[in-house]
Each structure stands twice: as C-alpha cells, then as structure tokens.
C-alpha cells in the first residue's frame, strides 16, 4: 500500500498572501486533494521582527476566499522552536554537527583573504574536527558537518535531476549563538514531523533543497518528493512586482473576481492539461500532475484572467453567485444588500451573467433590480428621456396593463406599439431603459420587465412620464 500524499503550504506572515504564494498553495491543494491526501498549512513565523498577526490573518483570509481548505490546525513554526533545537542537539551528540566558536570578525577576515587570493569564500570552520577539550568558554553556533566530496543530486519532479558538487556546500548553521534554530533547520524538522511527502514550492528554493537534504540524511529520515515550480513574471517577462499592478490575493477579491475563476487561472499559470483553458475544480484535481508543469516562468495576463472569470460567472449557479457577491460586498466594506435587493439580484441573474467579468460589472448591470423608486436617471438617461415625448410613455402604460406578462408577449406588444406610432422599437428602447433603470446601458428592456414585474414596471414608466 503506497503512502498517503501529504503536502503543505508554508508562507511567512510578513505581508499579504502574494499571488505567487496563492498559486503555490493551489498546486499543493490540487495535488493532495486529487489523490485523497492531506493538505496542511504552516505559518513560518520564526522571523519575529517581521512576522505580524495581521499578516497571518491576511493569509488565512486569502486562503478562505480562494476556497483552499486545509486539514487540521494551522501550525506555528515559532512555537516548535524547542523541537527544532532538540534535533540540532541530537546531531551534535552524534558527531554529525559541531560547535563553532568563530566570531563574525574572524569569518569576515577569512572571506576577505579568500577573495583577495581568488579562492572560494565558502567558510570552512577550523572547529569542525577540533578536540572538545580545547573548546573555550565562549558563545558558539552549532553547524552541521556537510559532505566534503562527491555530489548531491536533487531529484526534482519539475526541474529533473539537479546536481550540486558537495564542495559548494558549507557547514550550515543549525543553532545560533543564542540557541535559537535557523529557518533551514526548522523547515526540515517541521516537514518531517508533519509527515509531508511532497514539497511543492517555488524554484527560488531549489538551492535550499541540497542544504536541507543534509539534515534529512544526517537524521536518517526519508526525503520528500521535490517539485520546484517556476516563478510568475509580469507581461514584460520580469519577476512579478508592484509595478505590474495587484500582487495580493485579497486585492483580486476586492476587484471582484470570482474565486473559481481565480483558481482556474492560477492553475493554468505554469501548468497545462492539453489545450484546456476553462475547467472546474473537480477536473483540475483529477488532471493535475507534475508532468504538466513547465520549466519556464509563467506570465501573468490580466486579460486571460478576466476572460476565464467571465466564463465562470456565467457558469456559477444563481444562488451561489448571489452568495459570492454578498461576500464580496462584505469584504470590500460596501453597503450590504437588503433582503429584497438580494432576492431581486438572484431573480435577475439570467440577464446579468452574460459577459460580466467581475462582480462590479455584474452589479452595474444589476442596478435596475437593486434601485428603488423614484429612479434617478444619469446624464445619458436624462438625454434619452428628453428625446422622446412624455406622451408616448404615458400612452404606453395602458397598453402594457392589458399585455400578457411573458417575454414573447411583451416583445410583440411593444413592437406593435412602436409600429402604431410610426417608429421602430429601437427608438423606444432608450427612454424605456432610462425609465426602468436610470441608465443608458442596461440588460434587455424585456428582461428588465420580467424581473421587475408588471406593477413595478408600470410605476417606473409612469414616474418617467411625469
């Protein structure tokens, strides 16, 4: 029986959930969920000066918005410092690590001299094989004994086999002089203790893998499967940064992108399944594997994101879409919908979902269903009303009162009315839009009438007719 898959996402709480981190979390989530495994969340908060509760909250909120559910409790790396130190001291006791008493000045002097002589500046501590009896009563760090000869091969599912000569590896510090563990040690101990089987992370961590493997080997622990994924670049081919626009997951939530569309787009950002562009979560979980991940950096394309989000808005069930929009308004501190507005919104979804790429676009189209009388027309709508005689709108009221309230009947009735007034329905549509929605650009007049119903439609037309 094969070992169950366990993946993890391990962000540092020093800011928002970066869109690159969100994609890393998504890849881990898809790989685990598609194989019936576990997806864990660890907050790497060992940097106490930069880690903040607000940043942790932002990460959790971003994960929640994206719908990336994790198993068990959130792990705090800082709270496990005692366990990390325990492993370092075990390696020290077994002779696989050593106490180094070199001062910062001595290390700096070594590097300056090596540089001047054209030699490697990789620090080689004279304390590595020293007799403990010669150790001074002075502060020390604990360093691991790195292999001096041979090669370390990182077997990576994305990058292939990456070979590093061991002479390029230094005796990495495990414990600082104050006894606190370093990040590189903490990562390995946490991954082992959490049972992580697959480490899926950005390829900026690739070089770390060789150093972290030293700890696995020294402890006799099995190595995880590594998959280092390329970073995300902007449209100009440079590493994604603030100059490219929004960087945080919550910024995209605030712009009104649906979470399903964001998941779909992030999954396609560096991974592919044939020519498939639009797909569901179920399909992504079923399809996702390492073979589909490219080696080159992916380029963030806002137009592609919007296109996919538009397709997802069109496919989301009306009730679920209404729920997401309510959450969007709450997240952006916008006024909440009344119960009547919320019901009208869901009733109108059939004529709103088409071609809306974001929630603000959809809500703009939905204004007719959310507004209450008296409708205040904007400048373009006022112009449309001025261009038609009030009499025509006034005459339309009794005409509609006797009409059967179905879309086909309304369309036939309004076309007949326009013909009787020697005009085309298009000429009548603009003032009707203005009367019903107070806007010049709206869903179909007939769709609005169906959503509003007979009484509200007639009342709004009568208001506009004066």
CORVENUR-V748611 format. One record per helix or strand of 2 or more residues. SS is the DSSP state (H for helix, E for strand). FROM is the first residue (numbers start at 0). LEN is the number of residues. Records with the same first field share a line. If there is no record, write none. Layout:
# CORVENUR-V748611
SS=FROM-LEN ; FROM-LEN
This chain:
# CORVENUR-V748611
E=5-4 ; 37-6 ; 74-2 ; 96-4 ; 140-4 ; 150-6 ; 159-6 ; 172-3 ; 197-5 ; 224-5 ; 231-2 ; 297-2
H=18-15 ; 52-14 ; 77-16 ; 103-13 ; 131-3 ; 165-3 ; 182-11 ; 202-17 ; 241-3 ; 248-6 ; 258-10 ; 280-7 ; 289-3 ; 301-14 ; 317-14 ; 338-13 ; 358-7 ; 366-4 ; 378-8 ; 389-12 ; 406-14 ; 424-13 ; 444-21
